[in-house]
């Protein structure tokens, strides 16, 4: 997905970050937080997506992202430190 726009919306007790791609794709991350600065919300949403995609412990849920080397590379390319689920 080629990112062209990022939108941040705050509601009652939540902040939603919406990533919009050039083909009309949209990925949204809704967080249980409000009054969060936009830059902090975007950073946290990216961290959540990295944790969900690259470090999912259920291989059936990973789709094409099952290669451990690719997962490590994805984490390094985002600049975020993964949190190991224990």
C-alpha positions in Angstrom: 0.0 0.0 0.0 1.4 3.4 -1.0 0.5 5.8 1.8 -0.9 9.1 0.5 -2.7 10.5 3.6 -3.0 10.0 7.3 -6.0 11.2 9.3 -6.5 11.3 13.0 -9.9 11.5 14.6 -10.8 11.8 18.3 -14.1 10.8 19.8 -15.5 10.0 23.2 -12.7 8.1 24.8 -11.1 7.0 21.6 -8.6 8.1 19.0 -8.6 6.6 15.5 -5.8 6.9 13.0 -6.7 6.2 9.4 -4.0 5.4 6.8 -5.2 6.0 3.2 -3.5 4.4 0.2 -3.4 5.6 -3.4 -5.7 2.8 -4.5 -8.4 3.8 -2.1 -7.2 1.3 0.6 -7.8 2.3 4.2 -6.4 0.9 7.4 -7.7 2.2 10.6 -6.5 1.7 14.2 -8.8 2.7 17.0 -7.2 3.2 20.4 -8.8 3.6 23.8 -7.3 7.1 24.3 -8.5 10.6 23.8 -6.8 14.0 23.6 -3.7 12.4 22.3 -1.4 14.6 20.2 -1.6 13.7 16.5 2.1 12.7 16.2 1.8 10.4 19.2 -1.4 8.8 17.9 0.2 8.1 14.5 3.4 6.6 16.1 1.3 4.4 18.5 -1.0 3.2 15.6 2.1 2.2 13.6 3.5 0.3 16.6 0.2 -1.6 17.0 0.2 -2.5 13.3 3.7 -3.8 13.4 2.9 -5.9 16.5 -0.2 -7.3 14.8 1.4 -8.2 11.5 5.0 -9.1 12.2 4.7 -10.8 15.6 1.4 -12.7 15.5 2.1 -16.0 17.2 -0.8 -17.8 15.4 0.6 -19.0 11.9 -3.0 -19.5 10.7 -3.6 -15.7 11.1 -0.4 -14.5 9.4 -1.2 -15.0 5.8 1.9 -14.4 3.7 3.9 -12.9 6.6 5.0 -16.2 8.2 8.7 -15.8 7.5 10.6 -14.9 10.6 13.4 -13.1 8.7 10.9 -11.0 6.9 9.2 -10.1 10.2 12.4 -8.9 11.7 13.2 -6.8 8.6 9.7 -5.3 8.7 10.2 -4.2 12.4 13.6 -2.7 11.6 12.2 -0.8 8.6 9.5 0.8 10.7 11.9 2.1 13.4 9.8 0.5 16.1 11.0 -1.9 18.8 8.8 -5.0 18.9 7.2 -6.1 22.1 7.4 -9.8 22.6 4.1 -11.3 23.7 4.7 -13.6 26.7 
